[in-house]
Amino acid sequence: MTLKRNPPALALMSSHLHVLCLLAKDGGARQTELAQLLGMTLRTINRIIQDLRQAGYITAVRGSARRNSYTLRLERRLQHPLERGPSVGQLLGLFVHAAEPDVRGAALRDA
C-alpha cells in the first residue's frame, strides 16, 4: 500500500506582496498583527514595511499611541525589469477579492 502525501504548500507570491494585500484590507493593521497572520517575525515585517516605504509603494502616517496607518500608492508602477507595466493597484486587484467591501471602498479608493 502506498501512502499519498500532500504536496508542500508553495507560495508563489512574495512576502512583500503578502504584506501589501493585508494592508489593502486594513491600512491600520499593526505590525504584530501582520507578523502573526503571515507567520513571520516582527523584525521581518518591519524590514518589509521599510522596503515598501522606500520603494514608494506605501506611505505611513503616525497616529495616536505610536500606531501607524498605511496608505497604498496604487498608481505606483512595479519597478523590477520583469514586472514593469502594471501598477500596484492592478496587481492587488488580482489578489484582493471584490467581495471585501473595505478593500474596494477605503483602501483602494484612490486607484
N, C-alpha and C positions, 0 to 999 in steps of 0.2 A: 504494500500500500504506500502510495506517495502522498506526502502532505503538500497542500498548496500553500504557498507563502504569499502574504500580501506584499506587493512591491513597496519599497520605502516611499514616503511622501517626497515628491520632488518639487521644490519651489522654483518656479521659473521667473518670478518677479523678484527684483532686488529688495533689500531691506529698506532702501530709500523710498522706493515706490510703495511699500507696505505702510511706511510712516505717512507718506503723502495721502494715501487713501484714508487712513484713520483721521488725519487732520481735516480732510474734506468733510468727514462725517461730524467731527466735533473739534472745531478750532480752539476750544478751550480745554481740551484734554490735557491732563498733567503728564509730565514725562514718566512718572512712575506708573501711571495707567497704561501708557503706550508700551512700556517695558513689560508689564505683566501680560498684556494682550498678545504681544509678539514673541514672548519668551526670550527676551534679550535683557542684558544688564542696563541699568540706568546710565552707566558710562557710555555704552554703545549708542543708546538713544540720544544722549547729549551730543555725541560726535555727529550723528546723522542730522540732527536739528541744525547744528553749526554748518555742516556741509550744505544743507538745503538753503540756509540763510545766505551763506557766502556765494552760492551759485545764483541767488536772486529768485529762487522758486517760492520762498515764503518770507514774510516779514513777521516780526514778533512785537507785540505791544505789551508792556509791563502793566499788569493790573494790580489790584489790591492783594494784600497778603502774599507778596512775592510770587504771584501766579501770572504767567504769561498767557496770552492768547495769540493764536497764529492765524494769519491771513494768507491764503494761497494766491500767488500771482499767476492766474490761469492763462493769461495771454503769453507768458514767457515760453519761448521755444526751447526744445530739448537741445543740448549742446554737444553731445557725443557725435562724432562724424557718422556713425552708423544709424543714429536716431534722429538726425536733423530733419526738420519739416514740421511734425505735429507739435502742438502746444501742450502744456501741462493739462489744460482743461480738456483737450481732445483725448489725451491719454487716460485721464481719470474717468472720462465718460465711458470707457471700455470696461472699467473695473468697479465703479461705484454705481450701484443699482438705482434705476429711476424710481423704484418703489419706496425709496427712502426720502421722504419729503424734506427733512432737514438738510440733506445734501444738495438737493436741487434748488432749495429755497435760499438759505442763508449763505452757506459756504461757497457755492458755485454761482452766486448771483452775478458777479462781475465778469463772467466769461464772455 
